[in-house]
């Protein structure tokens, strides 16, 4: 396995974790919105966590999760922050790849 293969596998895995976190948060939001006897609220994922994923090369997974699950897309500030951090982190990664390898 080459370094590029390892990096691609790690990047895909990290984005899958980010995507699953968004889906989990959407399901939790729906569950917390339900009312019923014995209903217990679950803890939500903080928005800061999505920004951390975006800054650490997991932004693609977060964005796919946001748009596919229709989750947090009305939070314009968060959405813009995730887009910016995703683009910056991938640009920095590309520059590092070009100049180091």
Secondary structure by P-SEA (a helix, b strand, c coil): ccaaaaaaaaaaaaaaaaaaaaaaaaaaaaaaacccccbbbbbbbcaaaaaaaaaacaaaaaaaaaaaacccccaaaaaaaaaaaaaaaaaaaaaaaaacc
